[in-house]
Amino acid sequence: MPDSRRAGDRLPFLLIGAIVPAERGSLPPHLPHLPYDRRMDKTFTFIGALMGLLGVGIGAFGAHGLRGRLAPDMLAVFETGVRYHMYHALAILATAALVARVDGRALIAAGWCFTAGILVFSGSLYALALSGVTVLGAITPIGGVAFLLGWGCLLVAAL
């Protein structure tokens, strides 16, 4: 059976270099937007949950396994890594929840920036506290910049 809809009833949207048709009415009326991508929703939910799980586990390891074994200043460095790890695990989960409501590349970029920030910022602080190799502290600001970029992308997505 031929499609009786007019050509104007189908709006093309650019998504990662390919044209993906979207039905009129399937997106919010303020256009242009990228169509909702359920894979990103699930990806950020998975990453956020995994980062939360790891953050709680690493925090418990620090509180129970490292107290008395690390110098107080290195324990404080480790705790800073855990704190920012957990803050941004929650930010990734919030990003996952927003993907279904807010379209745009900025929101997806925010989720990836938060993920990179956890890996680089918190990861370098964990390595610094456990190894005592102070040169690892030079990597930490790169993760901090990733966190800032993530919050900036989230701000852009809200506009």
N, C-alpha and C positions, 0 to 999 in steps of 0.2 A: 504494500500500500504506500503510495507516495506521501511524503511529508507535506502537509497542507500549511505549515507555518510559513510566515513571510521571512525573508532573509533578515529583516530588521529585528525579528524576535530572538535572534541568536547573536550574542555579543562575544567577540574573541578577546581573550586575555592572554598576555604574554607570561609564560611560566617557564623559567629556565630554558630559554631559547626556543621553545615550541609553542605553537598556538593551540590553546585548549579552549574549546567552545564552552560557554556557560549559558544556561537557560536564563532568560529574563525572569527576574523575580527570585533567583537563587542566591543573590547577593544583596547586601544592603543597598539602598537607593543611591547613596553617595559613591559615585564611581570616579575614576577607575580603581579597582582593587584586584588583588590576586584571589582566586577561589580558595576556599577553605581546604587545607591539606591535612587530612586525618593522620597521615603518617607523621607529620611534625608534632601534632598533639600527642600521639603515643610515644614518639621518640623522646620528647622533653619530659613527659610523665615518667618514663622509664629512667632517664638520666637523673632527674630530680630525686626519684625514690632511691636509686642506687647511691647517689651522693649523700642523701640523708642517712641511709643505712651505714655507709662507710664512715660518715662523720660521727655518728653515735658510737660506732665501734672503736674508731681511732680516739675519740674523746675518752671513752671508758679505759682504753689501754693507757692513755696518758695519765688519767686520774689514779688508776690503781696499779699500773705496772711501772710507771716511770717516776712516781713520787719517791723521793729518797735516792734515786739512781741518777737523776739529772741535777745539775746546779740550778738554783732557783731562777736565774736569768734565762737559762735554756728551757726550763719548764714553762716560763711565761711566754717564750717564743712559740713553743709547741701549742699552748693554749690559745694564742692569737690565731694560729693557723686553723685550729678546730673551730673557733668562733666564726671566722670569716667563711670557712667551709660550710657551716650550718646555715649562716645567713643566706648564702648564695644557692645552697640546695633548695631552700624555700623560694628564692627568687626564680629558680628554674621551674619549680612546680607552679608558681604563679604565672610564668610565661606559658606553660602548657595549658593552663586554664584560659588564658587570654587568646590563644591561637584560634579557638573556636569562635571568639567574639570580635576580634580585631584582625583585619586582613593587613598584610603588608610584609615586606622583606625586613623592615626594621625590627619587628618583633622576633622574627626567626634569628636575625643577627644577634639580638640581645641574649637569647638562650645559648647560642654558641659562645658568645663572649663570657657569659657567666661560667660556662663549663670550662673554658680555657683558663679563666681566672682561678678557679678552684684548683685545677691541675698545676698551674705554674706558681701562683701565690702560696696557697696552702701547702702544696707539695714541696716547694723550696724551703718553707719554714719547718716542715716536718724533717726534711733531710738535714737542715742546718742544726736543729735541736738534737737530733739523734747522732749525727756524725761530728759535730763541732767544727766542720769545715766552713769557715766564715765567708769564703768566696761565693758560696751558695746564696748568701744574702743579697748579692748583686743581681740575681735573677728575679727576686721577689717583686721589685717595682714593675716589671713587665706584666706580672699577674695582676698587680694593682691597676695598671692602665687598662687591662682587659675588663676588670670589674667596672671601671669608670665608663668605658665604651659601652658595656652592657646596659648600664643605667641610662646613658645618653640615648642609646637606641630605643630603650623602653619609653623614654620621654618623647622621642620623635614619633614612635608608634601611637602615642596617646594624642598627638595633634591632629 
